Amino acid sequence: METSQTRINGIIIPAEWNDLGHILGIAIVTFDEDTFFIADNVFAKSLTRFLRKTVTIFGQVTVHGTLKKINVTQFEIHDT
């Protein structure tokens, strides 16, 4: 397992749903089409309000094989 502190620019998207179609998890897709799942914390709950918006997020990235997850510690929403 590899971890690093980083900054990622991209768009927030839904990534996991329950049987009723409610969003359970979100991810950020970068402009080079890389996907990072967002760890469930207070920042993730706030980011859920900004689906399909361009953002910059900061946090600790963990990589397990091809799965990349970021534990967000700060974010900025961009007006585009």
Beta strands, then each sheet from edge to edge (+ up, - down):
strand 1: 2-17
strand 2: 23-30
strand 3: 35-38
strand 4: 54-64
strand 5: 67-77
sheet 1: 1+ 2- 3+ 5+ 4- 1+
end
